[in-house]
Amino acid sequence: MKMAASFETSQNKGSDVIYDVCCSVCAEDSVYKEGLFYCQKCSKSFCNECVLMHNRILKDHSVSANGKCDNWSVNKKVDDTLELCEEHATEKLTMFCEDHEKLLCQLCLFHNNHRQCSHVVLLSDKCKSSTQHMNVADIASKIEQCQKRLTETMIRSEQNKKSLQKSYETILKEILDFRRQINDTLDRLQQQTVKELDKLYSSLTYSLDTELKTCVTFISKLKIHTTKSKRSPEQEFILNRKYIDQTVSAELFLQKAPTSDIEFQHNTDLETCLAACTDLGKITNRVGVVSHKQVDPNEVIRIKKKSTFHVRSNTDKEICTITGICEMANGNLVISDFNNRCVKLLDQAYNVIGQEELPTYPRSICSISPDEIAVTMRDEIHFLRVDTEKIITIKHIQLNHSCYGIATHKGDMFVTSGTALLQYTTDGRLVKKLYEDTSSNYLVVGVAVSPDGKRIYLTDKENSRLVTLAMDGAVTATLQDPAFKHSRLTGNIHVAATGQSTNLKLFF
């Protein structure tokens, strides 16, 4: 069977096919041709050209054509790898853990701590006791659908790569333009400051020139009194009187004459602002919203099907109580486990693949970037980075109030304290208090922001209400329902892409 793919051989440039079975000899030279013949003694497949050489050299070997040999290599390859463990590639699968619904080899049992599981059975026993029968047609249909979706995803990924390149170039241009705007603003501030400097310099220079002229005038006038000549008594009196007056004027001038200099005091507000900045702007992953058909906003959404998955890890000491859940960019989930004071990373099959212990009980959780989450506990918010298979604590900030619910939108954090909703930046700076109700302790618990950023939803535990706010904090609607009265102070709210809000209580 041939499948379309971006595949190129060293012999046939531009070839776009791959084969179920390739010629073993050609493959050693990175040349990929279809294997049409199979030698059981050599355990190799051959193309049209290589089979001729094989038959000339090894005349006693029997060669079979494609499909005419029970031990055709592709079947053998499938049989050989089917029973092998994916994690421990050399070990055969021999057991099944019913607690985690996972196939196990001997190494899985001892190294992955399945020894503590109470329901690990041999595959032979599982097959005997199993009452489930495989529907081959149903499985084949699901495989076909999955392959179709994967192909569509590949096409979308190629399109997204082109779109991503355009986004990169556009954002880079925006960054450079923003930098030029900053430069222009700084140039304007510099010009204004230099203009004020020039003005002050001119004023002080004029004052000093005037001062010099005044000094010269006084010196020339006082010099007359030092000349020796015959004068009448009246002239001496006049001269002495003028001397006294001019001396007094000169003394007054000398007392008032300041020492002129210029100093520069930095704009500390500007310095502080720039020092507090860590970048020119936040770079985030803009996830496209899937378009939905028009729905009735009053329609009751009902659950048609549900599945239960075990998320208990080997280090858990208490019953898991999930107080928050969010999805990462790669499709993995992060959940906060209140009783075990940790956050857990789940793969798309809902297996626990990573875990990070927390200092105390997590109340709520939200995603703040494609690979970062924020968790509320007591009066703190902890920020964690989520990698492929692990979670790492990056930092935490302490606030001056209790922290319950948390949500983010376009770089802003919205945190509830039990009595108020407050807006913060992601580095912990308070922007403003949007809403407050101090008539009881737990009136503002859960929080979510609509996808369009026009509404904020709050849960009121005391009165079993959902409160809808405008972005300025004004109450626009309320809804009373027993579902909003939580047994634990978490109150996670999830908002559908249609704008409808749902209150989820998850217990595992």
Buried (B, 14 or more C-beta within 10 A) or exposed (E): EEEEEEEEBEEEEEEEEBBBBBBBBBBEEEBBBBBBBBBBEBEBBBBEEBBEEBBEEEEEEEBBEBEEBEEBBBEBEEEEEEEBBEBBEEBEBBBBBEEBEBBBBBEBBEEBEBEEBEEBBEBEEBEEEEEEEEEEEEEEEEEEEEEEEEEEEEEEEEEEEEEEEEEEEEEEEEBEEEEEEEEEEEEEEEEEEEEEEEEEEEEBEEEEEEBEEBBEEBEEBBEEEEEEEEEEEEEEEEBEEBBEEBBEEBEEBEEEEEEEEEEEEEEEEEEEEEEEEEEEEEEEEEEEEEEEEEEEEEEEEEEEEEEEEEBBBEEBEEEBBBBBBBEBEEEBBBBBBBBBBBBBBBBEEBBBBBBBEBEEBBBBBBBBBEBBBBBBBBEBBBBBBBEEEEBEBEEBBEBEEBBBBBBBBEEBBBBBBBBBBBBBEBEBEEEEEBBBBEEEBBBBBBBBBBBEEEBBBBBBBBBBBBBBBEBEBEEEEEBEEEEBBBEBBBBBBBBEEBBBBBBBEBEB
